[in-house]
Amino acid sequence: MHRCLRSLSKSSGLIAVSIALSALLVVSGCMKVGPDYKPPKTQVPASWQESSDPALVKQQADLTKWWTVFQDPQLTALIKRADTGNLDLKVAVARVKEARAQLGVVLGSELPAVDAPASAIRQQYSENDLTRSGLLGNNISLGLEATWEIDLFGRVRRSVEAAQADFQASQEDRIGVMVALYSQVAQTYLVVRTLQARVSATTENIESQKGVLKLTQSRFKWGLATDLDVSQAQTVLGSSQAQLPPLKSDLSQSLNTLALLLGLPPNSVTPELIRPRPIPVPPAKVAVGVPADLLRQRPDIRSAERQLAAATARIGVATADLYPRFSLIGSLGTAATTGGDLFAGGSTFFSIGPSMSWNLFAGGSIRAQIKVQDAQAEQALLAYESTVLSALKEVEDAMVAFQQEKLRQQYLRTTVKASRRALKLAIRLYKEGLQDFQRVLDAQRNLFDYDNQLAASRGQAAINLVNIYQALGGGWDPAAIRETPPNNALEAASR
């Protein structure tokens, strides 16, 4: 009878513990302290202010491979090589791996922590120990110990939310590095082609000036010109020749910069690019979409939004410290004085039960930490809003620069054409003795200057188009399936 009552008492205790733990688990599944994250509502203009140019259309921009609009296979090949070789991009990929691993660390706290302690100790007790005076013996034990925090107030789940948002932000940061890389490769390539065009224009003008110098020398020989004419012609020629070394130096540096962007040693791309080719021409029309597209196209905006989500979740983590923490702890094992008795029936032991810890007084540090997280969330929101405004400004600025450079290029084409004609007329009139040599010198200087300006403007117009695509978030792929954050520790470990 007594044995039955003891058995019933034990069963009732276990049932009560089970019911209590089940209730705690049910409650913990739906309770989370701290604010729930809501994406910020962002007001953006309905259209671009500078989209009045018919070349800039509101059609949805295809930014996946924007560099193909230049129809330059060599540029496309360089960007593909940079995608696999650039070291900064590899660093960004490593940071994504780090964030993924950190998320796995946080997800692991949702599962029980299990240890396997074991010991084999020979112990001599003090002779002054009244209960164990002078005893000498062994103590061998082997077992398992488990601890599982019952996430009653959502501290662990808020930590997971923050880590998942951090992981997603790191992904967007990687895409941001990729977008900037594509732009840098394209801009550097365009600089190379622009410098080659300027070198070509300078060389062509030098050859023309050599012809004028020979003309003045011949006329001087026959007494039809003065020594001043010859000296002035030599001065103009020397001035033009002095422009070549800096251009060639800049060209060499740009080629080395391009090699660096591809993750290669200096001069690695020089053999394949040293042969001059025309500057790629921008298309007649450019699709720029609408400002609202930036919110999903710009990786820096998406990263700032994810950082805001992480900061919001950390408010909940800090708030949970105001409440008690409940855990389920247990142990199971065997202990004996000899190894032979370690697995005997009477050597087993176990313990199981809930535990609670509650920081009742911390000198106000917990509430101060909540205020810290609140302030950091406020900073993240302001940073997000600032990022959006900066993105809008960058697009508008790039559009203005593109439009105005195209207009400048039209004027320069007309000016170069007129300068060539003026030089021919000046030389003809000089030969006929109807004009002094100063007009020839002025025409030479003007043609040299405007020829270089036109070559530079053609390259700058193409670079400004690259700036538009970068400002729009060019390089992102909406159809690509980005890696989703793991939802539990087992999924995180499998990755």
C-alpha positions in Angstrom: 0.0 0.0 0.0 2.8 2.4 0.9 4.6 1.5 -2.2 1.6 2.3 -4.3 1.1 5.6 -2.7 4.8 6.5 -3.2 4.4 5.5 -6.9 1.3 7.5 -7.3 3.0 10.5 -5.6 5.9 10.3 -8.0 3.6 10.0 -11.0 1.5 12.9 -9.9 4.7 15.0 -9.5 5.9 14.1 -12.9 2.5 14.9 -14.4 2.5 18.3 -12.7 6.0 19.1 -13.9 5.0 18.0 -17.4 1.9 20.2 -17.4 3.8 23.2 -16.1 6.6 22.8 -18.7 4.1 22.4 -21.5 2.3 25.5 -20.4 5.6 27.4 -20.3 6.5 26.2 -23.8 3.1 27.2 -25.2 3.3 30.6 -23.7 6.9 31.1 -24.8 5.9 30.3 -28.4 3.7 33.4 -28.6 5.3 36.0 -26.3 8.0 38.3 -27.4 8.8 41.6 -25.6 10.0 44.6 -27.4 8.6 46.3 -30.6 7.8 44.2 -33.7 9.6 45.4 -36.8 7.6 47.3 -39.4 9.4 48.5 -42.6 9.6 52.3 -42.8 7.3 54.1 -45.1 9.4 56.1 -47.4 8.1 59.0 -49.5 9.8 59.4 -52.9 9.0 61.6 -55.9 6.7 60.2 -58.5 9.2 60.9 -61.3 12.7 62.2 -61.9 13.1 66.0 -62.1 15.7 65.7 -64.9 13.7 63.1 -67.0 12.5 65.8 -69.5 15.2 64.7 -71.9 13.7 62.4 -74.5 16.8 60.2 -74.2 15.8 59.4 -70.6 12.6 57.3 -70.6 10.5 56.2 -67.7 10.5 52.7 -68.8 11.6 50.1 -66.3 15.4 49.8 -66.5 17.0 46.4 -67.2 19.9 46.6 -64.9 21.0 43.0 -64.8 23.7 43.5 -67.4 23.6 47.2 -68.2 27.1 47.2 -69.7 25.8 45.4 -72.8 24.2 48.6 -74.0 27.7 49.7 -75.1 27.9 46.7 -77.4 31.6 46.2 -76.5 32.5 42.5 -76.1 35.8 43.4 -74.5 34.1 45.4 -71.7 31.7 42.5 -71.1 34.6 40.1 -70.8 36.5 42.3 -68.4 33.4 42.6 -66.1 33.0 38.8 -66.1 36.7 38.4 -65.1 36.4 41.0 -62.3 33.3 39.1 -61.0 35.6 36.1 -60.2 38.9 37.7 -59.5 38.4 41.0 -57.6 39.8 40.7 -54.1 37.4 43.2 -52.5 34.5 41.2 -53.8 36.0 38.1 -52.3 36.3 39.9 -48.9 32.6 40.8 -49.1 31.8 37.1 -49.8 33.8 36.1 -46.8 31.8 38.6 -44.7 28.6 36.9 -45.8 30.1 33.6 -44.7 30.9 35.2 -41.3 27.4 36.5 -40.8 25.9 33.2 -41.8 28.1 31.4 -39.2 27.2 34.0 -36.6 23.6 33.3 -37.3 24.2 29.6 -36.7 25.7 30.5 -33.3 22.6 32.4 -32.3 20.2 29.7 -33.7 22.0 27.1 -31.6 20.7 28.8 -28.4 17.2 27.7 -29.4 18.1 24.1 -28.8 19.2 22.3 -25.6 22.9 22.4 -24.7 24.2 18.9 -23.8 27.5 18.2 -22.1 29.1 14.8 -21.4 31.2 15.1 -18.2 33.3 12.3 -17.0 35.9 12.0 -14.2 38.0 9.5 -12.4 39.3 10.9 -9.1 41.2 9.3 -6.2 40.5 11.4 -3.1 41.9 11.6 0.5 39.6 13.3 2.9 40.8 15.4 5.8 41.2 13.6 9.2 39.4 16.6 10.7 36.3 15.9 8.5 34.0 14.4 11.1 31.9 12.6 8.5 34.7 11.3 6.3 37.7 11.3 8.7 40.8 10.0 6.9 38.9 8.2 4.2 40.8 7.3 1.0 38.9 6.2 -2.0 38.0 6.5 -5.7 35.2 8.5 -7.4 34.4 7.5 -11.0 31.5 9.1 -12.9 30.1 9.3 -16.4 27.0 11.1 -17.6 25.1 13.7 -19.5 24.0 17.1 -18.5 21.5 19.2 -20.4 20.3 22.8 -20.2 17.5 24.3 -22.2 16.4 27.9 -21.9 12.6 28.2 -22.1 12.4 31.4 -24.2 9.3 32.7 -22.3 9.8 36.4 -23.2 11.4 36.0 -26.6 15.0 36.9 -25.8 16.4 34.1 -27.9 13.9 34.7 -30.8 14.7 38.4 -30.9 18.4 37.5 -31.0 17.7 35.2 -34.0 15.7 38.0 -35.7 18.6 40.4 -35.3 21.2 37.8 -36.6 19.0 37.0 -39.6 18.7 40.7 -40.4 22.5 41.1 -40.0 23.0 38.2 -42.4 20.7 39.7 -45.0 22.4 43.1 -44.6 25.8 41.4 -45.3 24.3 39.9 -48.5 23.2 43.4 -49.6 26.7 44.8 -48.8 28.2 42.1 -51.0 25.9 43.1 -53.8 26.8 46.7 -53.2 30.5 45.9 -53.6 29.6 44.0 -56.8 27.6 47.0 -58.2 30.5 49.4 -57.4 33.0 46.9 -59.0 31.1 46.7 -62.3 31.0 50.5 -62.4 34.7 50.9 -61.6 35.7 48.4 -64.3 33.5 50.1 -66.9 34.7 53.6 -66.0 38.4 52.5 -66.0 37.9 50.8 -69.3 36.3 54.0 -70.7 39.1 56.1 -69.4 41.6 53.8 -71.2 39.7 54.2 -74.5 39.4 58.0 -73.9 43.1 58.4 -73.2 43.9 56.4 -76.3 41.6 58.7 -78.3 43.3 61.8 -76.9 46.8 60.3 -77.6 45.6 59.7 -81.2 44.2 63.2 -81.5 47.4 64.7 -80.1 49.6 62.7 -82.4 47.4 63.7 -85.4 47.8 67.4 -84.5 51.5 67.0 -84.0 51.9 65.6 -87.5 49.9 68.6 -88.8 52.1 71.0 -86.9 55.2 69.3 -88.2 53.9 70.1 -91.7 53.4 73.7 -90.8 56.9 73.9 -89.4 58.3 72.5 -92.6 56.3 75.1 -94.5 57.7 78.0 -92.4 61.2 76.7 -92.7 60.9 76.4 -96.5 59.4 79.9 -96.7 62.2 81.3 -94.5 64.8 79.7 -96.7 63.4 81.6 -99.7 62.9 84.8 -97.8 59.2 84.6 -97.7 59.0 84.2 -93.9 60.8 85.5 -90.8 62.8 83.5 -88.3 60.1 84.5 -85.8 57.6 82.4 -87.8 59.9 79.4 -87.6 60.4 79.8 -83.8 56.7 80.2 -83.2 55.9 77.1 -85.2 58.6 75.2 -83.2 57.1 76.5 -79.9 53.6 75.3 -80.8 54.9 71.9 -82.0 57.0 71.4 -78.8 54.0 72.4 -76.6 51.9 69.7 -78.3 54.6 67.1 -78.0 54.9 67.8 -74.3 51.3 66.8 -73.9 52.0 63.2 -75.0 54.0 61.9 -72.0 51.4 62.8 -69.3 48.7 61.2 -71.5 50.7 58.0 -71.9 51.5 57.9 -68.2 47.8 58.2 -67.3 47.0 55.5 -69.8 49.6 53.1 -68.2 48.2 53.9 -64.8 44.6 53.2 -65.9 45.6 49.9 -67.4 47.3 48.9 -64.1 44.1 50.0 -62.2 42.1 47.8 -64.4 44.4 44.9 -63.7 44.0 45.5 -60.0 40.2 45.5 -60.3 40.5 42.1 -61.9 42.7 40.8 -59.1 45.8 40.6 -61.4 49.4 42.0 -61.2 50.2 45.3 -63.0 50.5 45.2 -66.8 48.5 42.0 -67.0 45.8 43.5 -69.3 48.1 45.8 -71.2 48.8 43.4 -74.1 45.1 42.9 -74.8 44.1 46.6 -74.4 47.1 48.5 -75.7 45.7 48.5 -79.2 43.4 51.6 -79.5 39.7 51.0 -80.1 36.9 53.5 -80.4 35.2 54.9 -77.3 31.9 53.0 -76.8 29.0 55.1 -77.7 26.0 55.4 -75.3 22.6 54.3 -76.7 20.2 56.9 -78.1 17.7 56.2 -75.3 18.3 55.2 -71.7 15.6 53.6 -69.5 15.7 55.1 -66.0 12.4 54.0 -64.4 10.9 55.9 -61.5 12.4 56.9 -58.1 10.3 54.2 -56.3 12.4 51.6 -58.1 15.4 52.6 -56.0 14.0 51.0 -52.9 14.3 47.6 -54.3 17.3 48.1 -56.7 19.8 49.9 -54.5 21.7 47.4 -52.3 22.8 50.2 -49.9 19.1 51.1 -49.3 18.2 47.4 -48.8 21.2 46.9 -46.4 20.2 50.0 -44.4 16.6 48.7 -44.1 17.9 45.3 -42.8 20.2 47.1 -40.3 17.2 48.9 -39.0 15.4 45.6 -38.6 18.3 44.2 -36.7 18.5 47.2 -34.4 14.7 47.0 -33.7 15.1 43.3 -32.7 17.9 44.1 -30.3 15.5 46.4 -28.4 13.6 43.2 -27.6 16.7 41.4 -26.6 17.6 44.1 -24.1 14.0 44.4 -22.8 13.9 40.6 -22.1 16.6 41.2 -19.4 13.9 42.9 -17.3 12.1 39.5 -16.9 13.2 36.2 -15.3 14.9 33.5 -17.4 13.5 30.0 -17.1 15.5 26.9 -18.0 15.0 23.2 -17.9 18.0 21.4 -16.5 18.7 17.7 -16.1 21.5 15.1 -15.7 21.8 11.4 -16.2 24.8 9.2 -15.5 26.5 6.6 -13.4 29.0 6.9 -10.4 30.9 4.3 -8.5 34.1 3.8 -6.5 35.4 1.2 -8.9 35.2 0.8 -12.7 33.6 -2.6 -12.4 30.6 -1.1 -10.6 30.2 1.9 -12.9 27.4 0.2 -15.0 25.9 -1.7 -12.1 22.2 -1.1 -11.4 22.7 0.9 -8.2 25.2 3.2 -9.8 22.9 5.3 -11.9 21.7 8.8 -10.9 19.5 11.4 -12.6 18.0 14.8 -11.9 15.6 17.0 -13.8 13.7 20.1 -13.1 13.1 23.8 -13.9 15.3 26.7 -12.8 14.9 30.4 -12.8 17.2 33.4 -12.5 16.0 37.0 -12.3 18.2 40.0 -12.1 16.2 42.0 -9.6 18.6 44.9 -9.2 21.4 46.0 -11.6 21.7 49.7 -10.7 19.6 50.7 -13.7 22.0 49.2 -16.2 19.3 47.1 -17.9 17.0 50.0 -18.6 20.0 52.0 -19.7 20.8 49.3 -22.1 17.3 49.4 -23.5 17.7 53.1 -24.1 21.0 52.4 -25.8 19.2 50.0 -28.2 16.4 52.5 -28.7 18.9 55.2 -29.7 20.7 52.8 -32.0 17.4 51.9 -33.7 16.7 55.7 -34.1 20.1 56.1 -35.7 19.5 53.2 -38.0 16.2 54.8 -39.1 17.9 58.1 -39.8 20.7 56.3 -41.6 18.1 54.6 -43.8 16.3 57.9 -44.6 19.7 59.5 -45.4 20.7 56.6 -47.7 17.4 57.0 -49.6 17.9 60.8 -50.0 21.6 60.3 -51.1 20.5 57.7 -53.7 17.9 60.1 -55.1 20.5 62.8 -55.3 23.1 60.6 -57.0 20.6 59.6 -59.7 19.5 63.2 -60.4 23.1 64.4 -60.5 24.1 61.6 -62.9 21.2 62.5 -65.2 22.1 66.2 -65.2 25.8 65.4 -65.9 24.8 62.9 -68.7 22.5 65.4 -70.4 24.8 68.4 -70.2 27.8 66.4 -71.4 25.8 65.3 -74.4 25.0 68.9 -75.2 28.6 70.0 -74.7 29.7 67.2 -77.1 27.4 68.6 -79.8 28.9 72.0 -79.4 32.5 70.6 -79.5 31.8 68.6 -82.7 30.7 71.8 -84.4 33.7 73.7 -82.9 36.2 71.1 -84.0 34.8 71.0 -87.5 35.0 74.8 -87.7 38.6 74.8 -86.2 39.8 72.3 -88.9 38.3 74.6 -91.6 39.9 77.7 -90.0 43.3 76.0 -89.9 43.1 75.1 -93.6 42.0 78.6 -94.6 44.7 80.2 -92.4 47.5 78.0 -94.0 46.2 78.8 -97.5 46.1 82.5 -96.9 49.5 82.4 -95.3 50.9 80.6 -98.3 49.4 83.3 -100.6 50.8 86.1 -98.4 47.4 87.4 -97.5 47.6 86.5 -93.8 50.3 86.7 -91.2 51.6 83.5 -89.4 49.9 84.4 -86.1 46.5 83.4 -87.5 48.0 79.9 -88.4 49.3 79.6 -84.8 46.0 80.5 -83.3 44.2 78.1 -85.5 46.6 75.3 -84.6 46.2 75.9 -80.9 42.4 76.0 -81.1 42.2 72.8 -83.1 44.6 71.0 -80.7 42.6 72.1 -77.7 39.1 71.4 -79.1 40.2 68.0 -80.5 41.3 66.9 -77.0 38.2 68.3 -75.4 36.0 66.4 -77.9 37.8 63.1 -77.2 37.5 63.7 -73.5 33.8 64.7 -73.8 33.0 61.5 -75.7 34.6 59.4 -72.9 32.9 61.5 -70.2 29.5 61.1 -71.7 29.9 57.3 -71.6 31.2 57.5 -68.0 28.3 59.6 -67.0 25.9 56.9 -68.3 27.8 54.4 -66.2 27.2 56.7 -63.2 23.5 56.6 -64.0 23.4 52.8 -64.0 25.5 52.6 -60.8 23.2 55.2 -59.1 20.2 53.1 -60.1 21.7 50.0 -58.6 22.9 48.5 -61.8 24.2 45.0 -61.6 21.5 43.5 -59.3 19.6 40.6 -60.7 15.9 40.5 -59.6 15.5 37.0 -61.0 18.5 35.6 -59.0 17.6 33.5 -56.0 19.6 34.9 -53.1 20.5 32.7 -50.2 17.8 32.8 -47.6 18.9 32.9 -43.9 18.5 29.5 -42.1 15.6 29.2 -39.8 17.1 26.8 -37.3 20.4 25.6 -36.0 20.3 22.3 -37.9 19.7 24.1 -41.2 22.5 26.5 -40.4 24.9 23.7 -39.6 24.1 22.0 -42.9 25.2 25.1 -44.8 
